[in-house]
């Protein structure tokens, strides 16, 4: 994280301090949303700078072309297609839905498979219903759990889905992009289980939709003949499951 100081003269010299992230994990929710809006073409570059840096029109007007260039060049990490992120930039969503802990620390294997299945269905079909289900499976209400113990409440996916439908489109897309960045981190860490994706377009430039991930088949192969222990596999922390699966795939490829 770096600090940027905007200096301009208005009767006397004034300055504004802003933070400049060096990677996605350092971005504020407002900065991430501004990036998503620009990527989707919902705002232009001028609006992006206003929203990303929290500037007023009059303040932005006082910056010259070279200063704009330097600010743009400082955000070079946004152009890196292999950028990754271990954190959830939006810790909560409207409807009191809460994100998992960073680094997927409290995400079970069952929750990850559910979330990523809806995510892959959305990428494959671009149907909004799967995007809503993806968010409903990822962001839970306080005390809600896939595996309720003691005072925890069981997951109510239908209720969370209704809340997800009310979330603004730009925010829903931002949550989806955040998950894609987390998947890139997993691909860097567990490269056999999460191989780098196929190209998004062919030689003619035609868009190629990704195939949904078959997590059920992966889970069945993981459990094998240990059917009586199937619930234990579901509760397993997802990172532990990834480590074991990644090793199995690596050894099988030798």
C-alpha positions, 0 to 999 in steps of 0.5 A: 500500500502506498500513499498518494498526495494530490496537490492543487492550488485554490487561493492557496496550496491544498493537498489530499491524501489517498491510498494506492493499492499495489495488489487486489488484497489492498483494495477497498470495497469502493476501489474494487467496485470502481474497477469492476464498473470500468471493466464492464463498461458501466463507467468511463475512465473519468468516473473511474478516477473519481470513484477509485480515488474519492475525488470531486470533479473540480479536484480531478480537473486540476490534474494534468495529463502526465499526473493522470498517466502516472496514476494509471501506470501505478495500477499496472497490477490490474492488467495482470491476468494471473493476479490472485487474492486470498481475501474477501474484499467485501466482508459483508453484503446487504441482508447481513450476509457475511463472508468466510474468513480470509484464506478460506480458513473456515470453509468446509469442503462441502461449502467450497464444492457448493459455491464453486459449482454454482460459480462454474454454472454461472460462467458456463451459462451466464444465467443470473439465477446461478450467480444468486445461488453462488452468493447465497452459498458463499455469504452466510448469515451470522451463526449459520453453518453447513454443519451446524453444531451446538448453537449454530443454525443450519444453512437456509440457502433459499432464504439467502437466495432471496437476499442475494437477488436484491443485491445490486448487479455491480456488487454481485459481479464484484463478488464473483470476480473476487472468487475468480481471484481466489481460484487463481490463488488456489491454482498457484498453490494446488496446480494439479487440482486447479490447473490453469483454465482453457483460453476464453476465445478460439483463433477466430475470436469466438468466445468459448464458455467454460465447462462446469466443474464436476465436483461431485465426481471429484468428491466420489473419487476422494471418498472412494470406498469409505462410504461410512465416513462420507460426512467426515469428508464433507466437514473436512476443511477445504484446504486440507482436502485440496492438499490431499487431492493435489498430492493424489493427482500429482502421484497419479500423473507420474 
